Amino acid sequence: MSNIELALWSFPVLLLLIFLRAPIALAMIAVGATGTYLAIGTPMMVLNQLKTLTYGTFSNYSFSIIPLFLLMGQFATLSGMSASLFRAAESFLGHRKGGVAMSAIGACAGFGAICGSSLATAATMGQVALPELRRYGYPGSLSTGALAAGGTLGILIPPSVILVIYAILAEQNIEKLFVAALIPGIIAALGYMLAIMVWVRVSPNSAAVKERVPWAARMRALGSVWPVLAIFIAVVGGIYAGIFTPTEAAAVGAAGTGLVAMLSGKLDLQGLKAAILATASSTAMIFLIILGAGLYNSFLALTQLPQMASVWVSEQGLSPWVVLTAVLIMYLLFGCIMDSLSMVLLTVPIIYPIMSVLDFGMSADDFGLWFGILVLIVVEVGLITPPVGMNLFIINSMARDIPIGQTYRGALPFVLTDMVRVVILAAFPAITLWLVWVIDAL
């Protein structure tokens, strides 16, 4: 069997292991190590690669940003910021049709700006918003679907762990990627709110509305969320102003969020210990997946499959837009069976070199930013797409009286808005890149 055939067969074997519920990190390590052994014929090469790859990967200074952002998310969860964000959004939107659900989306967007994790955003906001949605008679499908969709904003709205990982894999500027994600993230939140507006008008008796909140109370509620805005400006603004490196900004964000949690009385010694342990556990899981993806991608590089695929695609004379459409559809299908982090780690080192040789009429740096945002949007759709939409399971576990089928149906309108958003951002790259161009010109 040739090395190319070996590489091609590795994909179905890896997917089979995933279907059999093998941990994806271990599945990638097993397939990568076995493939390397079969390609070279000596176990010493595999053992030597495990040593050098592990050191070479985790000695990368850029990866230190990951535990810091995760710790920031843990502190944000403990601090009670999620409840303040939801109350503030509800005071402005609660008196409108579908306003409580739209408030949950707005609060998810705000919490995602200091959390960086989709799953944490969904879980935290679910605890805050689900009781209020039940209180005002929202159907289970709309409640769980809206919260699952709102949780995906944690991926796209910076700071985001997956944005950082994509930037490292594709060798992109983290600061510019954060800025490029802002407008698509805002469009996502507005699209979800629009889906809720349509839902409650198609089904006008599906939810009650709150009484209008006086402006004085609105201002008090708005004033309670100043720590969120301050931390976001310190982290993202500090990065782009050149005050901090991304890693330093993550440390500042973690310290600031921890201080807010402590001053709110929500962070004691036991809570600090739990936050550190949870951060360590999540970091270990992410790093093991990074190692598995690195070993598997190293095997593919050994077989020359990515390079040959890049040459083959460029020789076919296909329109770059046809190739892009096929790649995005592939990501959407993979998102139904794989978690978002594993999918990015597994595919970006293979797909990005293929796409980067195609001519989309923009510079290499602009293409890397634009393509990354498109990929992450489609990846986030996987979090609310059956059968392995992790956000759907997290929210449904908090509302056990709601059948999972209803949660699946409730997510469909939000998936549709995501598809429309992908089409718009793919057709008009300037929407994604405009803010980057403006800041670069200043």
Phi, psi and omega in degrees: 000130180287164179298323179296315178298320178300316179296317181295321179289339182294331181296306179297327178295317179297316179296323178297316178299321179295317177298327179278008175069026170289140176306131189297327178297314180292326178296316179293322178296316182296314181292317180295315180293316179295317179297318178297319178297316180292328181285326185256326176089009178223131181290336181298325179297320180295314180296318179295322180293320178302321180291307185290322181293319180298312180293315182297325181285309190270359170272000177289116183302329184297333182288346179293344179290335186295305179298330180292317177293324177295320178294322176301317179295322178297315179295321179298321179295320182286333192287343184084010178298328182299318180293320179296318179297317182293318179296320180295314180295321182293327180293333179268331188244345189299333183277359179264160177298126183074011187296324181293319177294320177294327176297322178297320178296313179299320179292324176297319179297315180294319180290324177298334181288345177236000184255306177083003180233128180293315183295319179293322178297314180297315183293316183292312181290332176298319179296325184279315192268331184302314179300322180290322178295320176297318184301324182261018168075022178291137178297152182301324181296315180291319181299306184288323179295318180294318181290322177296317179293317179300327179298330181294342179296340177296335178285316193270320183283121184289154000280144184222135180296317182290327173301318179296315182295318176300317181300320179291315182295318183267005179055049178254162179284119183297318181300313181293326180293321176300315181294318180297333182280345187296306183296313175302325178293318177295319178299322179298313180298317179294322178296320178294320177296322177297320178299321179293318178301317179295316182302310186287343175274326174291324178238079191295340182261018186279346182199151174271170178242156177277164172289149179296133181271132178301154183298326179297317178293324178298317181294323177295318179295321179294322180294337182285348183257013181301328179299325180298312180296319181296317181292318179298314180295320180297318184283298185288315179295320179296324178296309188284336177281354179082010179286319180236153162283164178305320180292318177297320179296321177296321178294318177298316179297318179295316179295317180296317179293321177296321178296317178299317179297321180292315181293333178282354180081007183268349184244102174254186183298321179293319178294322178297317178298317180295320180295318180293318179295318179295321177296316179298319180295314179294320179297317179299319179297314181295317182293325177294321177295320177299318179295316179298317179294322179296319179293318180292317179292330175295320175298316179296321178296324178297324180278352181069016182297312181301319181294317180292323178295321178297315178295318182297316181297316181294332180279345183284343180072019179287150175297136177305329181289328176293316179296317179299316179300316180296320180294317180294323176296320177300316178298320180297318179291318178297327180296341179283344184233351183231153175282159191295317182297314180297321181295317179296313182296324183283322191260327186300316179297339179267313188283320186300315178299327179292315183289328186290344179273352180273153185261107177255011177074030179216167180291163181298321180294316179297320179298317181300320178292310183297313180296320179298318179295318178300315180298315183292328176295314180293324176297320180294329177298326179300336179287343180236020180250126177297156002266355184242046176277102188300322179297325179297318181291321181297312181292320181295329178292339177272346180230070187293343178280352180260119180301145182298332178298322177294321178296320177300313181294323180294335181279340187300316178300327180285326174297320179298317178296326177295320179296319177297320180296319178299316180298316182296314182289330176288321182286331183232080182302334182299334178299317179287321190267348188303312183295325177297314179298318182297313182292322178297328182282344183285000000 
